[in-house]
Amino acid sequence: MGLLLAVIWWMYGGYAWLTNAVPPRKTSTRGLLVLAMVAYVVLAISVPSAFEANRWAFAAAYLVIVLVHSGVFLTTAHPSNRQGTPRVLPWNLTVPLLTRPGTFDLRPSPKRNRHSVERHGLVLTRPGTFDLRPSPKRNRHSVERHGLVLIIAFGESVVAIGIGEAGLEVTPGLIVAAALPMVTLAGLWWGYFAGDSEKRAEATLTTAEPFRRTRLSLIGYGHCYLPLFGGIIVLAAGVKTAVAHPEDALSAPAALAVGGGMALYLVGDVLLRLGSNWTRCVAAVLAAASTVVGATESAVAQLAVLAAVVVLLVAAEHLARQPGGVPSSR
């Protein structure tokens, strides 16, 4: 599932980059983007069996997405986009080629699994994958679009609370169990968008030398966003189990999903902010440590710890931004 997240997010970033460089003003461009959206729908419904029965549908949809992406890029008048596309296209095509029948043998075999990971890792780590020459990327749109998709991820994670409590009698304990992860998710959202972080990100990209700007965009809104999304997904999976049995101790994997998911998200957040935020590092450690509480005490106790950590984090950073406060590292 981690591989699927990585390759799908890679092309989402590619389309954010594309629509910055080639605004969809022409009818032909808009039509091709609609075709890509249809392909993304097919891709989405193919994900549950992407390595089994639906591998052809997944590969075909991904192929359409890649070809539309490159085709629209080639219509731009900017020379760096036309010249860079042939360098990126072969590696983008690697994913649909690797999903052909026989690529994945899902029977237990550490050797086979390692080779699949290594082959897919080429897409994101092979030298020459990235075109780091200057690009006419509009920084404000890039920061804004990636923030919006993070909001969608937070919203979807709320669904896990409803799924976990579906069919259960609504009791005071169940209400508390539902409210605590809502506080946690709201706090994580608050922390990401609080203050002038988006403006600072835009300013950093705007003032950076072109080559460094491109690298910062790829690493920050490409690679660093993977632990952000991965953390939200893992946290939501753990919360779904936790809210269903709030007074019981969680299994070790479920407790680790709750605490580790939030810790992973915070680590990604720190990396996105160039690793300078010590308060979020402390919060990540505390979130991971909450795993012990969930496994030995109860689910609701661990959820309460996470909510408290997020509230204290947001409060501390808010005070640091006030006049006379400790300078914020954001």
Disulfide bonds with the S-S distance in Angstrom:
none
